[in-house]
Amino acid sequence: MIVLAGEWVPAWLWMSIAFLVAALGVVGLGWWVLRGDAMNRAAEETLGSETPEHH
């Protein structure tokens, strides 16, 4: 059992790095989507205020 203990440290380290990279990817993707949504909403507001609606 002592021999296998040396394999847990590198495995834990690589899994921690993989989890960190995945978490940063999710946060970055979420930020990119929300930023695009904010730009789209701002563009819709400026477009809507310039053209009068005809019903």
Summary of the structure (lengths in Angstrom):
residues: 55
radius of gyration: 24.0
end to end distance: 78.9
largest distance: 79.6
contacts: 92
relative contact order: 0.06
helix: 89%
strand: 0%
